[in-house]
Amino acid sequence: MSHELLVSSRAHAQVTAAFEWYEKRRPGLGVDFVRRIDATLLLIQNSPQLFRLRRGRMRLAMTPRFPYAIYFIWDEVTGFISVSRILHYSQNASGNLDF
């Protein structure tokens, strides 16, 4: 079952910055990064229950190949999924993860 998914503007900006960084390192690497993010978002959208709760209602999905985590909340009643951040593993996620 596919759920409605909203990606925050902050998460979009984080993906854009990472894309640019990877593209500068090697042309095409940024495109591969975005493909992996999109595939992980699709997995979240189709099966959010696969990802366990981390802090409060926040869940975390790790991306393949690239050291990034997608932080999201899934409202099981409405089926709505909101992605608040997409961070590199080295970034501090202990701060406020709300929109």
C-alpha positions in Angstrom: 0.0 0.0 0.0 1.4 3.4 -1.0 1.1 6.2 1.6 1.0 9.9 1.0 4.6 11.2 1.5 5.7 14.8 2.0 9.4 15.8 1.9 10.2 19.0 3.8 12.0 21.9 2.0 14.9 21.3 4.5 15.3 17.7 3.4 15.1 18.8 -0.3 17.9 21.3 0.4 20.0 18.7 2.1 19.7 16.3 -0.9 20.5 19.2 -3.3 23.6 20.1 -1.4 24.8 16.4 -1.2 24.1 16.0 -5.0 26.3 19.0 -5.8 29.0 17.7 -3.5 29.0 14.2 -5.1 28.9 15.6 -8.7 32.0 17.8 -8.0 33.8 14.6 -6.9 32.8 12.6 -9.9 30.3 13.4 -12.6 27.4 11.0 -12.4 27.9 10.2 -8.7 25.4 12.8 -7.7 22.8 11.3 -10.0 23.4 7.9 -8.5 23.0 9.4 -5.0 19.6 10.9 -5.9 18.5 7.6 -7.4 19.4 5.8 -4.1 17.5 8.5 -2.1 14.5 8.1 -4.4 14.5 4.3 -4.1 14.7 4.6 -0.3 11.8 7.1 -0.3 9.7 4.7 -2.4 10.4 1.9 0.1 9.4 4.2 2.9 6.2 5.2 1.1 5.3 1.6 0.3 6.4 0.0 3.6 7.0 2.5 6.5 6.5 -0.3 9.0 9.9 -1.8 8.0 11.7 1.0 9.9 11.6 0.9 13.7 10.9 3.9 15.9 14.1 5.7 17.0 13.0 8.7 19.1 9.4 9.4 19.9 7.6 9.0 16.6 10.7 9.5 14.5 11.8 6.6 12.2 15.1 6.3 10.3 15.8 4.7 7.0 19.4 4.2 5.8 20.3 4.6 2.1 22.3 1.9 0.3 25.8 2.8 -0.9 25.8 6.3 0.5 26.1 7.2 4.2 22.8 9.0 4.5 19.8 8.5 6.7 16.2 9.6 6.0 14.3 10.7 9.1 10.5 10.5 8.9 7.3 10.2 10.9 4.5 7.9 9.8 1.1 8.6 11.1 -0.4 5.1 11.1 -4.0 6.4 11.5 -3.9 8.6 8.4 -1.2 6.8 6.6 0.6 10.1 6.0 4.4 10.1 6.0 6.5 13.3 6.5 10.2 13.4 5.9 11.9 16.0 8.0 15.6 15.5 7.3 18.0 13.6 5.0 21.4 13.7 6.8 24.9 12.3 6.3 25.8 9.9 9.1 28.4 12.3 10.4 25.8 15.1 10.9 24.2 15.5 14.3 20.6 14.4 14.3 20.1 14.8 18.0 18.7 18.3 17.5 15.2 19.1 16.6 14.0 17.0 13.7 10.7 18.6 13.3 9.8 20.7 10.2 
